[in-house]
Amino acid sequence: MERATQEPRQLEYCLSLARSADSVRLMASARVISVNTGHEADLVVGGRPARSAIDKRPAVGPVRVRLLGLAGDEIADKVEHGGREQAVYAYAREDIDWWTERLGRELGNGQFGENVTTAGLDISGALIGETWRLGSAVVQVTSPRIPCVTFQSWMDEPHWVKRFAAAGRPGAYLRVLEEGAVGAGDVVEIVDRPAQRVTVAESMRAFYGDQDLMRRLLRVVGRGEKWDEIGQQLLGRVRA
Protein backbone atom coordinates (compact mmCIF):
# COMPACT_ATOMS: atom_id res chain seq x y z
CA MET A 1 0.00 0.00 0.00
CA GLU A 2 1.04 3.58 -0.52
CA ARG A 3 2.39 5.44 2.48
CA ALA A 4 -0.46 7.56 3.79
CA THR A 5 -0.47 11.11 4.98
CA GLN A 6 -1.13 10.45 8.64
CA GLU A 7 -4.46 12.02 9.57
CA PRO A 8 -6.16 8.95 11.09
CA ARG A 9 -8.05 10.69 13.90
CA GLN A 10 -9.50 13.30 11.59
CA LEU A 11 -10.57 10.63 9.12
CA GLU A 12 -12.31 8.13 11.39
CA TYR A 13 -15.61 9.99 11.64
CA CYS A 14 -15.65 10.70 7.89
CA LEU A 15 -15.00 7.10 6.97
CA SER A 16 -17.95 5.94 9.05
CA LEU A 17 -20.21 7.87 6.67
CA ALA A 18 -18.78 6.32 3.52
CA ARG A 19 -20.64 3.93 1.23
CA SER A 20 -24.05 5.43 2.03
CA ALA A 21 -26.94 6.22 -0.35
CA ASP A 22 -24.45 7.10 -3.07
CA SER A 23 -23.27 3.48 -3.28
CA VAL A 24 -22.37 2.12 -6.68
CA ARG A 25 -25.18 0.08 -8.19
CA LEU A 26 -24.26 -3.38 -9.39
CA MET A 27 -25.22 -3.75 -13.05
CA ALA A 28 -26.20 -7.00 -14.76
CA SER A 29 -22.80 -7.51 -16.38
CA ALA A 30 -19.52 -6.28 -14.90
CA ARG A 31 -16.98 -5.46 -17.58
CA VAL A 32 -13.72 -3.69 -18.33
CA ILE A 33 -14.20 -0.42 -20.19
CA SER A 34 -10.55 0.68 -20.30
CA VAL A 35 -7.09 -0.78 -19.69
CA ASN A 36 -4.57 1.93 -18.82
CA THR A 37 -0.78 2.02 -18.73
CA GLY A 38 1.72 4.79 -18.09
CA HIS A 39 5.35 5.79 -18.40
CA GLU A 40 7.57 7.36 -15.77
CA ALA A 41 7.67 11.15 -16.07
CA ASP A 42 8.52 14.27 -14.10
CA LEU A 43 6.00 15.42 -11.49
CA VAL A 44 6.30 18.04 -8.76
CA VAL A 45 5.37 16.28 -5.53
CA GLY A 46 5.01 18.29 -2.35
CA GLY A 47 6.80 21.19 -4.01
CA ARG A 48 9.81 19.10 -5.03
CA PRO A 49 10.80 17.55 -8.37
CA ALA A 50 10.01 13.84 -8.51
CA ARG A 51 9.24 11.03 -10.92
CA SER A 52 5.93 9.19 -11.22
CA ALA A 53 4.02 6.94 -13.62
CA ILE A 54 0.59 7.88 -12.23
CA ASP A 55 -0.42 9.33 -15.60
CA LYS A 56 -2.17 6.28 -17.10
CA ARG A 57 -3.58 6.38 -20.63
CA PRO A 58 -6.02 3.94 -22.27
CA ALA A 59 -4.26 1.23 -24.26
CA VAL A 60 -5.35 0.04 -27.69
CA GLY A 61 -6.20 -3.65 -27.79
CA PRO A 62 -5.63 -6.37 -25.17
CA VAL A 63 -2.77 -6.00 -22.69
CA ARG A 64 -0.84 -8.84 -21.09
CA VAL A 65 -1.45 -9.27 -17.36
CA ARG A 66 1.73 -10.49 -15.71
CA LEU A 67 2.60 -11.38 -12.12
CA LEU A 68 4.18 -7.96 -11.56
CA GLY A 69 1.68 -5.89 -13.52
CA LEU A 70 0.53 -4.99 -16.99
CA ALA A 71 2.90 -5.20 -19.94
CA GLY A 72 4.14 -1.73 -20.86
CA ASP A 73 3.17 -0.16 -17.53
CA GLU A 74 6.00 1.53 -15.64
CA ILE A 75 6.41 2.14 -11.89
CA ALA A 76 8.62 4.93 -10.57
CA ASP A 77 8.41 4.30 -6.82
CA LYS A 78 9.00 0.57 -6.49
CA VAL A 79 9.08 0.73 -2.68
CA GLU A 80 5.50 1.90 -2.16
CA HIS A 81 3.97 0.80 -5.47
CA GLY A 82 3.76 -2.34 -7.56
CA GLY A 83 5.07 -5.77 -6.62
CA ARG A 84 3.13 -9.02 -6.39
CA GLU A 85 0.60 -7.64 -3.90
CA GLN A 86 -0.19 -4.48 -5.90
CA ALA A 87 0.34 -5.71 -9.44
CA VAL A 88 -2.83 -4.14 -10.84
CA TYR A 89 -5.01 -1.28 -9.59
CA ALA A 90 -8.73 -1.29 -10.48
CA TYR A 91 -11.23 1.56 -10.15
CA ALA A 92 -14.91 1.78 -11.04
CA ARG A 93 -16.16 4.20 -13.68
CA GLU A 94 -19.18 4.80 -11.45
CA ASP A 95 -16.86 6.10 -8.74
CA ILE A 96 -15.02 8.28 -11.25
CA ASP A 97 -18.39 9.73 -12.27
CA TRP A 98 -19.21 10.32 -8.58
CA TRP A 99 -16.02 12.33 -8.25
CA THR A 100 -16.69 14.14 -11.53
CA GLU A 101 -19.90 15.56 -10.06
CA ARG A 102 -18.24 16.63 -6.83
CA LEU A 103 -15.10 18.12 -8.33
CA GLY A 104 -16.91 19.81 -11.20
CA ARG A 105 -14.38 18.67 -13.79
CA GLU A 106 -14.19 15.96 -16.39
CA LEU A 107 -12.25 12.88 -15.30
CA GLY A 108 -11.18 10.37 -17.91
CA ASN A 109 -10.44 6.67 -17.60
CA GLY A 110 -7.02 6.26 -15.98
CA GLN A 111 -7.28 9.63 -14.20
CA PHE A 112 -6.86 8.02 -10.78
CA GLY A 113 -3.82 6.09 -11.94
CA GLU A 114 -5.84 2.91 -12.30
CA ASN A 115 -4.75 0.15 -14.66
CA VAL A 116 -8.25 -1.19 -15.15
CA THR A 117 -11.42 0.90 -15.30
CA THR A 118 -14.58 -1.15 -14.81
CA ALA A 119 -18.34 -0.66 -15.20
CA GLY A 120 -21.02 -2.54 -13.29
CA LEU A 121 -18.73 -3.66 -10.48
CA ASP A 122 -18.77 -2.19 -6.98
CA ILE A 123 -15.03 -2.43 -6.45
CA SER A 124 -14.90 -0.70 -3.08
CA GLY A 125 -17.66 -3.07 -1.93
CA ALA A 126 -15.68 -6.12 -3.09
CA LEU A 127 -14.17 -8.39 -0.45
CA ILE A 128 -10.52 -8.56 0.47
CA GLY A 129 -9.38 -11.99 -0.72
CA GLU A 130 -12.06 -12.15 -3.44
CA THR A 131 -10.91 -13.55 -6.78
CA TRP A 132 -11.99 -12.36 -10.24
CA ARG A 133 -11.53 -13.57 -13.76
CA LEU A 134 -10.30 -10.44 -15.52
CA GLY A 135 -10.23 -11.16 -19.23
CA SER A 136 -8.23 -14.40 -19.35
CA ALA A 137 -6.30 -13.59 -16.15
CA VAL A 138 -7.29 -14.52 -12.59
CA VAL A 139 -6.66 -11.87 -9.94
CA GLN A 140 -7.26 -11.48 -6.20
CA VAL A 141 -8.23 -8.40 -4.21
CA THR A 142 -5.51 -7.63 -1.64
CA SER A 143 -5.98 -4.07 -0.36
CA PRO A 144 -7.45 -0.61 -0.92
CA ARG A 145 -5.59 2.30 -2.40
CA ILE A 146 -4.33 4.50 0.46
CA PRO A 147 -3.93 8.05 -0.88
CA CYS A 148 -0.51 9.68 -0.75
CA VAL A 149 1.11 13.02 -1.53
CA THR A 150 1.92 11.93 -5.09
CA PHE A 151 -1.77 11.29 -5.73
CA GLN A 152 -2.61 14.68 -4.23
CA SER A 153 -0.03 16.43 -6.42
CA TRP A 154 -1.35 14.66 -9.51
CA MET A 155 -5.00 15.53 -8.82
CA ASP A 156 -4.19 19.11 -7.76
CA GLU A 157 -7.23 19.29 -5.49
CA PRO A 158 -7.18 20.87 -2.00
CA HIS A 159 -7.07 18.41 0.91
CA TRP A 160 -7.23 15.56 -1.59
CA VAL A 161 -5.72 12.87 0.66
CA LYS A 162 -8.31 13.46 3.37
CA ARG A 163 -11.20 13.81 0.92
CA PHE A 164 -10.34 10.65 -1.00
CA ALA A 165 -9.97 8.63 2.19
CA ALA A 166 -13.21 9.97 3.66
CA ALA A 167 -15.21 9.12 0.53
CA GLY A 168 -14.73 5.38 1.07
CA ARG A 169 -14.23 4.71 -2.65
CA PRO A 170 -10.57 3.66 -2.77
CA GLY A 171 -10.59 1.09 -5.55
CA ALA A 172 -8.66 -2.14 -5.18
CA TYR A 173 -5.16 -3.47 -5.65
CA LEU A 174 -5.00 -6.91 -7.20
CA ARG A 175 -2.61 -9.85 -6.97
CA VAL A 176 -2.24 -11.84 -10.20
CA LEU A 177 -2.90 -15.54 -9.60
CA GLU A 178 -2.94 -16.59 -13.26
CA GLU A 179 -1.39 -14.54 -16.02
CA GLY A 180 -3.44 -13.72 -19.10
CA ALA A 181 -4.63 -10.72 -21.07
CA VAL A 182 -7.32 -8.09 -20.61
CA GLY A 183 -8.88 -5.54 -22.91
CA ALA A 184 -11.79 -3.11 -23.07
CA GLY A 185 -15.07 -5.02 -23.33
CA ASP A 186 -13.88 -8.07 -21.38
CA VAL A 187 -16.20 -9.42 -18.70
CA VAL A 188 -15.19 -9.32 -15.04
CA GLU A 189 -16.41 -12.46 -13.30
CA ILE A 190 -16.32 -12.99 -9.54
CA VAL A 191 -14.86 -16.48 -9.14
CA ASP A 192 -14.68 -16.90 -5.37
CA ARG A 193 -15.27 -15.02 -2.12
CA PRO A 194 -13.60 -15.73 1.25
CA ALA A 195 -15.61 -16.87 4.25
CA GLN A 196 -14.42 -13.91 6.37
CA ARG A 197 -16.07 -10.85 4.84
CA VAL A 198 -14.24 -7.52 4.95
CA THR A 199 -14.88 -5.14 2.08
CA VAL A 200 -12.26 -2.99 0.40
CA ALA A 201 -13.86 0.13 1.90
CA GLU A 202 -13.89 -1.47 5.36
CA SER A 203 -10.23 -2.41 5.04
CA MET A 204 -9.47 1.25 4.49
CA ARG A 205 -11.20 2.01 7.79
CA ALA A 206 -9.08 -0.70 9.39
CA PHE A 207 -5.94 0.97 8.05
CA TYR A 208 -6.98 4.27 9.61
CA GLY A 209 -7.56 2.79 13.05
CA ASP A 210 -10.71 0.64 13.30
CA GLN A 211 -9.46 -2.09 15.63
CA ASP A 212 -12.40 -4.47 15.26
CA LEU A 213 -12.21 -4.38 11.47
CA MET A 214 -8.46 -4.93 11.64
CA ARG A 215 -8.90 -8.04 13.77
CA ARG A 216 -11.41 -9.38 11.25
CA LEU A 217 -9.14 -8.48 8.36
CA LEU A 218 -6.24 -10.41 9.84
CA ARG A 219 -8.38 -13.56 9.57
CA VAL A 220 -9.09 -13.09 5.85
CA VAL A 221 -7.49 -15.67 3.57
CA GLY A 222 -5.84 -13.95 0.61
CA ARG A 223 -5.25 -10.58 2.27
CA GLY A 224 -2.19 -8.60 1.22
CA GLU A 225 1.00 -9.53 3.06
CA LYS A 226 1.49 -6.03 4.45
CA TRP A 227 -1.66 -6.33 6.56
CA ASP A 228 0.13 -8.46 9.16
CA GLU A 229 2.69 -5.72 9.79
CA ILE A 230 0.09 -2.93 9.70
CA GLY A 231 -2.20 -4.87 12.04
CA GLN A 232 0.60 -5.58 14.49
CA GLN A 233 1.49 -1.88 14.63
CA LEU A 234 -2.12 -0.79 15.15
CA LEU A 235 -3.12 -3.41 17.68
CA GLY A 236 0.24 -3.18 19.44
CA ARG A 237 -0.32 0.53 20.04
CA VAL A 238 -3.76 -0.25 21.45
CA ARG A 239 -2.39 -2.83 23.93
CA ALA A 240 0.40 -0.46 24.96
Helices and strands as residue ranges (DSSP letters): H 8-15, E 31-37, E 41-45, E 48-52, E 57-58, E 63-66, E 69-70, G 84-86, E 88-92, H 93-103, E 116-119, G 123-125, E 131-134, E 137-144, H 149-155, H 160-167, E 172-178, E 180-182, E 188-192, H 200-207, H 211-217, H 226-239
